[in-house]
Amino acid sequence: MKYIFTLLLFTIFISTNILSSDEISEDCSSKNVPSSERSFSNNFSGNFNGKNLQYTASLKEKILYEKDNPNEPMASFFYTEYIVASDKNRPVIFSFNGGPGSASLWLHMGVLGPKVIKVPSDASDDGSAPYKIVDNKLSPLSDADLVFIDPIGTGYSRAVGCHEPEEFWGVSEDPKIIAEFIRRWINDNKRWNSPRYILGESYGGIRGPLLVSELRSGSITPIEVNGLLMVAPASDYQYLVFHPGNNSPHYGFLPSYAATAYYHGKIETDRSLQEFYEDSKKFSLEVYGPALLKGTRISEDQKNSVMKQYSEFTGLSLKFVEDFDMRIDPSSFRKELLRDEGYSVGRLDSRYKNSDYMAGGQYPDTDVSSEGFMSAYVSAIHTWFSEIGVEMKMLYQSGDYDVYSSWKHPQEWKGNDFGYVNTVPDIARAQRYNKDFKVYVSCGLYDLATPCFTAENFMYDNTVDMSRVVFSEFEAGHMMYNHQPSFDRFLKEIREFIVNN
């Protein structure tokens, strides 16, 4: 009898828990899910690359559902699209920024969209509103429809239903949900036969290649991509992470140190910037890199010779180079280069300079280049949204540190026990199995976040067919389009890449 009573209690307990679980599931399924997908649109006209076009600008929401349970919502994606209805098979460019944790407003309002913000081209501060928002006559909208994606946790995009945002924040998780969004967009808009391009900036150099792989051979309907465009890419962390014993970033960053020192007048030379930069790459690859590899096996005379050349290329004192054992991280360089003038230089764009709270110390207070333009971009996106007719009460997250700090990086990455994420092999694989797949890489000489030479090194280091890659360097920073001559050339090259593909 006692056994039967215990069993009955246990059954009631389990039944109650199941009921509670079901009730919770019912309650959370509709959490933050709108009754219908929100959409704001307006019609405009413009002249782009000599073409007079009518286009529809929209901010839209797309609810994504669980793969195995199509009634269960999991994510609300907001995106901005620009559609020219004249050709149902026009190319489509899917664009995003990086972070991770950044919305797409930087590429959107900085260079690609039909309206762009103009910040000072000479690396001076953007000041306060009103800012200059102008028609972008060079926008690739002339030849392709544009879709700007805000990943979950950025812009207005959020996790919904019974799902938490952290489920989508990770190197492996992120491309899967964005690939599902792209598949839905293609299907909903009946654009299966349109050429497709992926364009990403910074961490977009991680997201982009993984997204290409996920689309073409992942867990959803196979979708080939015509081209991948990477702006200031961070595609191989081994070339970007300054860990003890990892020499790859040191010889990858040095040419950008050299370009920065040249720009700020710390170099005595008759050579042009381009000549000096090319010499610094040659030194880095043929002298400095091998010297680092020797470690303590290097002779004293050879080490002294290398340090002297390092000092001459970077504008840093020989004593400073000696104190750092020829291994100077970018934050220390940014603080030291103009210390005698009372300035630190920028990270995203080392043309920028400003004073810190104290001249002393090893690191700058902030990235002066980010301080120099961020407000203008945020004002621009909201101003343009109001013209489209957007009415949203929720906060537009231009960037979110919570996303960045919560991002999951695999402890082991494809056999690499130390976890240096490297997505360049995904580019090489796409080339091998898609004869039409092309790649465009752009970078800025004054970028101390993801320098040009690091991108050049990892592209050549991973069996990529460089004959199918356009590699373009600009006398600008991470966002090279903040520099007007680079803005013009960048868009010319983007258009050529799309039209000639």
C-alpha positions in Angstrom: 0.0 0.0 0.0 2.9 2.3 0.9 4.5 1.6 -2.4 1.3 2.4 -4.3 0.9 5.7 -2.4 4.5 6.7 -3.1 4.0 5.9 -6.8 0.8 7.9 -6.9 2.6 10.9 -5.4 5.5 10.6 -7.8 3.0 10.4 -10.8 1.2 13.5 -9.6 4.5 15.4 -9.1 5.7 14.5 -12.6 2.3 15.4 -14.2 2.3 18.7 -12.4 5.8 19.5 -13.7 4.8 18.5 -17.2 1.8 20.7 -17.0 3.8 23.6 -15.7 6.4 23.1 -18.4 3.6 23.1 -21.1 2.1 26.2 -19.5 5.5 28.0 -19.5 6.0 26.9 -23.1 2.6 28.3 -24.1 3.4 31.6 -22.3 6.8 32.1 -23.7 6.0 31.2 -27.3 4.3 34.5 -27.8 6.9 36.6 -25.9 7.9 39.7 -27.8 6.2 38.3 -31.0 4.2 40.9 -32.8 0.7 40.1 -34.2 2.2 40.7 -37.7 5.6 41.5 -39.1 6.3 45.2 -38.9 7.2 47.1 -42.1 7.8 50.7 -43.0 8.3 51.8 -46.7 8.6 54.8 -48.9 9.2 55.4 -52.6 12.1 57.6 -53.8 14.0 58.4 -56.9 17.7 59.1 -57.5 20.6 59.1 -59.9 23.2 56.5 -59.2 26.2 56.1 -61.5 24.4 57.9 -64.2 21.1 55.9 -64.0 17.8 57.6 -63.0 16.0 55.1 -60.9 12.8 54.7 -58.9 13.4 52.6 -55.7 11.5 51.5 -52.6 13.3 52.0 -49.3 12.0 49.8 -46.4 12.7 48.9 -42.9 11.1 45.5 -42.4 10.8 42.7 -39.8 11.1 39.0 -40.6 10.1 36.5 -37.9 12.2 33.3 -38.1 10.8 30.0 -36.8 12.4 26.8 -35.5 13.5 24.5 -38.3 11.7 21.4 -36.8 8.8 23.3 -35.3 7.5 26.0 -37.8 5.0 27.3 -35.3 7.6 28.3 -32.7 9.1 31.7 -33.4 12.8 32.2 -32.4 14.1 35.5 -33.8 12.8 38.8 -35.1 15.2 40.1 -37.7 15.0 43.8 -38.8 16.7 44.8 -42.0 16.7 47.7 -44.4 16.2 47.0 -48.1 16.4 49.0 -51.3 14.6 47.5 -54.2 14.5 48.6 -57.8 11.5 46.8 -59.4 12.7 47.1 -63.0 14.4 43.7 -63.1 13.3 40.7 -61.1 16.7 39.1 -61.5 18.8 42.1 -60.4 21.8 41.1 -58.2 21.3 41.3 -54.5 24.0 42.4 -52.0 23.5 41.2 -48.4 25.5 43.5 -46.1 26.4 43.6 -42.4 29.1 45.0 -40.1 31.1 43.2 -37.5 31.8 43.7 -33.8 30.5 41.1 -33.1 27.7 43.3 -31.7 27.5 46.0 -34.3 24.5 47.0 -36.4 24.8 47.6 -40.1 24.5 51.4 -40.0 28.2 51.9 -40.7 28.3 50.4 -44.2 24.7 51.4 -44.8 25.1 55.2 -44.0 28.8 55.4 -44.6 29.1 54.2 -48.2 26.6 51.8 -49.7 23.1 53.3 -49.2 21.4 55.9 -51.4 21.9 58.4 -48.6 25.2 58.7 -46.8 26.7 60.7 -43.9 29.8 62.9 -44.6 32.3 63.2 -41.8 35.5 65.1 -42.2 37.7 63.4 -44.7 40.9 64.7 -43.0 40.4 62.8 -39.8 39.2 65.7 -37.8 36.3 65.4 -35.3 32.7 65.3 -36.5 31.5 67.7 -33.9 27.8 68.1 -33.1 24.6 68.1 -35.1 23.5 69.1 -37.7 25.5 66.6 -39.8 25.8 66.5 -43.5 23.6 63.8 -45.1 23.8 63.7 -48.9 22.6 61.7 -51.9 25.1 59.0 -52.8 25.4 59.2 -56.5 27.9 56.3 -56.5 25.7 53.8 -54.6 25.8 50.3 -56.0 22.0 50.5 -56.0 22.5 51.4 -59.7 23.3 47.7 -60.4 22.1 45.7 -57.4 19.4 45.7 -54.7 20.7 46.2 -51.2 19.8 44.4 -48.0 21.4 45.6 -44.7 21.1 42.9 -42.0 21.2 43.7 -38.3 22.1 40.5 -36.4 20.2 39.5 -33.2 21.0 42.0 -30.4 21.8 44.8 -32.8 19.6 47.4 -34.5 16.0 46.4 -33.7 16.6 42.6 -34.1 15.8 40.5 -31.0 15.3 37.0 -29.9 11.6 36.1 -29.4 9.4 33.4 -28.1 11.1 30.8 -25.8 14.5 31.7 -27.1 17.3 33.8 -25.5 19.6 36.1 -27.5 22.7 34.2 -26.3 21.6 31.2 -28.4 22.5 33.2 -31.5 25.7 34.8 -30.2 28.7 32.8 -31.2 31.1 32.0 -34.0 29.2 28.9 -35.0 25.7 30.0 -34.1 25.7 33.4 -35.8 26.1 32.3 -39.5 23.3 29.6 -39.1 20.6 32.1 -38.1 21.7 34.7 -40.7 21.8 32.0 -43.4 18.2 31.2 -42.5 17.3 34.8 -42.7 18.8 35.1 -46.2 17.1 31.9 -47.4 13.8 33.3 -46.2 14.4 36.7 -47.9 15.2 35.0 -51.2 12.2 32.7 -51.0 9.7 35.4 -49.8 10.9 37.8 -52.5 11.1 35.1 -55.3 14.7 35.9 -56.0 16.1 32.4 -56.4 17.7 33.3 -59.8 19.2 36.6 -58.8 23.0 36.8 -58.4 23.9 36.9 -54.7 26.7 38.7 -52.9 27.8 38.8 -49.3 29.5 42.0 -48.1 30.9 42.2 -44.5 33.2 44.5 -42.6 35.7 43.7 -39.8 34.2 40.7 -37.9 32.3 40.3 -41.2 35.5 38.7 -42.3 34.7 35.8 -39.9 30.9 35.9 -40.5 31.1 36.2 -44.3 33.1 33.1 -45.1 31.2 31.0 -42.6 27.9 32.3 -44.1 29.0 31.4 -47.6 29.7 27.8 -46.3 26.5 27.7 -44.4 24.5 28.8 -47.4 26.1 26.5 -49.9 26.5 23.3 -47.9 25.0 23.9 -44.4 21.8 22.6 -42.8 19.4 24.5 -45.1 18.6 24.5 -48.8 22.0 24.8 -50.7 22.4 28.3 -52.1 25.6 29.2 -54.0 27.0 32.7 -53.7 28.5 34.7 -56.6 30.9 36.7 -54.6 32.2 37.6 -51.2 33.3 41.2 -50.4 35.3 41.7 -47.2 36.0 45.2 -45.9 38.9 45.4 -43.4 38.4 41.7 -42.6 39.3 39.9 -39.4 39.3 36.4 -40.9 42.1 34.7 -39.1 42.6 35.5 -35.4 46.1 34.1 -35.3 47.2 37.2 -37.2 45.3 39.6 -34.9 45.6 38.3 -31.3 48.7 39.3 -29.4 49.4 36.3 -27.3 52.9 35.4 -25.9 54.6 33.2 -28.5 52.3 34.2 -31.3 54.5 36.3 -33.7 52.1 36.5 -36.6 50.4 39.8 -35.5 53.7 41.5 -34.9 55.0 41.2 -38.4 51.5 41.8 -39.8 50.9 45.0 -37.9 54.4 46.6 -38.5 53.6 48.0 -42.0 50.6 49.9 -40.6 52.8 51.2 -37.8 55.2 52.4 -40.5 52.4 54.1 -42.5 51.1 55.8 -39.4 54.5 57.1 -38.5 55.0 58.4 -42.0 51.6 60.1 -41.9 52.4 61.9 -38.6 55.8 63.1 -39.8 57.9 60.8 -37.7 59.9 59.3 -40.6 62.9 60.9 -42.3 62.9 59.7 -45.9 62.6 60.9 -49.4 60.5 57.9 -50.4 56.7 58.2 -51.1 54.2 56.7 -48.7 53.6 53.8 -51.1 57.4 53.1 -51.5 58.0 53.3 -47.8 55.0 51.1 -47.1 56.2 48.5 -49.6 59.7 48.5 -48.1 58.2 48.0 -44.6 56.3 44.9 -45.9 59.5 43.6 -47.3 61.4 44.2 -44.1 58.6 42.6 -42.1 58.4 39.5 -44.2 62.0 38.9 -45.0 63.8 40.3 -41.9 61.6 41.0 -38.9 59.4 37.9 -39.1 62.3 35.4 -39.4 64.1 37.3 -36.6 61.1 36.7 -34.3 61.0 33.1 -35.2 64.6 32.6 -34.1 63.7 33.8 -30.6 66.7 33.7 -28.3 68.7 31.9 -31.0 69.2 35.2 -32.8 72.7 36.7 -32.4 73.2 39.9 -30.6 74.5 41.7 -33.7 71.6 40.6 -35.8 69.0 41.5 -33.1 70.6 45.0 -32.8 70.4 45.4 -36.5 66.7 44.3 -36.7 65.8 46.6 -33.7 67.5 49.6 -35.4 65.5 49.0 -38.6 62.3 48.5 -36.6 62.9 51.9 -35.0 63.5 53.5 -38.3 60.3 52.1 -39.9 58.0 52.8 -36.9 59.3 56.2 -35.6 59.7 54.7 -32.2 62.9 55.2 -30.1 65.4 52.4 -30.2 65.2 52.3 -26.4 61.4 51.7 -26.6 61.9 48.9 -29.1 64.5 47.3 -26.9 62.3 47.5 -23.8 59.5 45.7 -25.7 61.9 43.1 -27.2 60.8 44.1 -30.7 57.2 43.0 -29.8 55.0 46.1 -29.6 51.3 45.7 -29.3 49.1 48.3 -31.2 47.8 50.0 -28.0 51.3 50.7 -26.8 52.3 52.0 -30.2 49.3 54.3 -30.4 50.2 55.8 -27.0 54.0 56.1 -27.7 54.2 57.4 -31.3 53.2 61.0 -30.5 53.8 61.0 -26.7 56.4 63.8 -27.1 53.6 65.9 -28.7 51.0 65.0 -26.0 48.8 62.9 -28.3 47.7 59.3 -28.8 46.6 58.1 -32.3 43.4 56.2 -33.3 42.8 52.5 -33.5 40.3 52.2 -36.3 42.0 55.1 -38.1 45.4 56.1 -37.0 45.3 59.5 -38.8 43.2 60.7 -35.9 45.0 62.1 -32.9 44.0 63.6 -29.5 45.3 64.1 -26.0 44.6 61.7 -23.1 43.7 62.6 -19.5 47.4 62.1 -18.7 50.3 61.9 -21.1 51.8 59.1 -19.0 50.8 55.5 -19.0 51.1 52.7 -21.5 47.7 52.8 -23.3 45.4 55.5 -24.7 42.2 56.4 -22.8 40.0 55.6 -25.8 40.0 55.1 -29.6 40.0 58.8 -30.7 39.0 57.8 -34.2 35.7 56.1 -33.0 35.0 59.3 -31.0 35.6 61.2 -34.2 32.6 59.9 -36.2 30.2 57.7 -34.3 27.7 60.3 -33.3 27.3 61.5 -36.9 26.4 57.9 -38.1 23.8 57.3 -35.3 22.1 60.7 -36.1 22.2 59.9 -39.8 20.5 56.5 -39.6 17.6 57.9 -37.4 17.2 60.9 -39.7 17.0 58.6 -42.8 14.6 56.2 -41.0 12.2 59.1 -40.3 12.2 59.9 -44.0 11.3 56.3 -44.8 8.5 56.6 -42.3 9.8 54.4 -39.5 8.0 54.7 -36.2 9.6 52.5 -33.5 9.6 52.9 -29.7 12.3 50.5 -29.0 16.0 51.4 -28.9 18.1 51.0 -32.1 21.2 49.2 -30.9 24.1 50.6 -33.0 26.5 48.5 -31.0 26.1 46.4 -27.9 29.0 45.4 -25.6 26.9 42.6 -24.1 26.8 40.9 -27.5 30.6 41.2 -27.8 31.4 40.1 -24.3 28.9 37.1 -24.5 30.1 35.9 -27.9 31.0 32.2 -27.8 34.4 31.4 -29.3 35.1 27.6 -29.7 37.8 26.4 -27.4 38.8 24.1 -30.3 38.4 25.3 -33.8 38.6 22.6 -36.5 41.4 20.7 -34.9 43.2 23.7 -33.5 43.3 23.1 -29.8 44.2 26.8 -29.1 41.1 28.1 -30.7 42.4 30.6 -33.2 39.3 31.0 -35.4 40.3 31.0 -39.1 37.6 31.1 -41.8 39.9 31.7 -44.8 39.8 28.0 -45.7 36.0 28.4 -46.2 36.9 30.9 -48.9 39.3 28.5 -50.6 36.7 25.7 -50.4 34.0 27.9 -52.0 36.5 28.7 -54.8 37.2 25.0 -55.4 33.5 24.0 -55.7 32.0 27.1 -57.4 33.8 28.2 -60.6 32.0 31.5 -60.5 32.8 32.5 -56.9 35.0 35.6 -56.7 36.4 37.6 -53.8 37.0 41.3 -53.1 39.1 42.4 -50.1 39.6 46.1 -49.2 41.7 47.4 -46.3 43.2 50.7 -45.0 46.9 51.4 -44.4 46.0 53.3 -41.2 43.9 50.6 -39.7 45.4 49.4 -36.4 42.5 47.0 -35.7 42.7 44.7 -38.7 45.7 45.9 -40.7 46.2 45.4 -44.5 49.3 43.3 -44.2 47.5 40.8 -41.8 44.8 40.4 -44.4 47.4 39.9 -47.2 49.2 37.3 -45.1 46.2 35.2 -44.2 44.8 35.3 -47.7 48.1 34.0 -49.1 48.4 31.5 -46.2 45.3 29.3 -46.8 45.4 28.0 -50.4 43.2 30.7 -51.7 43.4 31.2 -55.5 44.6 34.8 -55.5 44.0 35.1 -59.2 40.3 35.2 -58.3 40.7 37.8 -55.6 40.7 41.6 -55.9 42.9 42.9 -53.1 42.8 46.7 -52.7 44.7 48.9 -50.3 43.6 52.4 -49.4 45.3 55.4 -47.8 42.7 55.4 -45.0 41.6 53.6 -41.9 39.3 50.6 -41.0 36.3 52.4 -42.5 38.2 53.6 -45.6 35.0 55.3 -46.9 35.4 58.1 -44.3 38.2 59.3 -46.5 36.7 60.9 -49.6 39.2 59.8 -52.3 39.0 56.2 -50.9 35.2 56.4 -50.8 35.1 57.2 -54.5 37.6 54.4 -55.5 36.0 51.9 -53.1 32.5 52.3 -54.7 34.0 52.3 -58.2 35.7 48.9 -57.4 32.5 47.5 -55.8 30.5 48.4 -58.9 33.1 46.8 -61.2 33.1 43.7 -59.1 29.4 43.3 -59.4 29.0 44.3 -63.0 31.9 42.2 -64.3 30.9 39.1 -62.3 
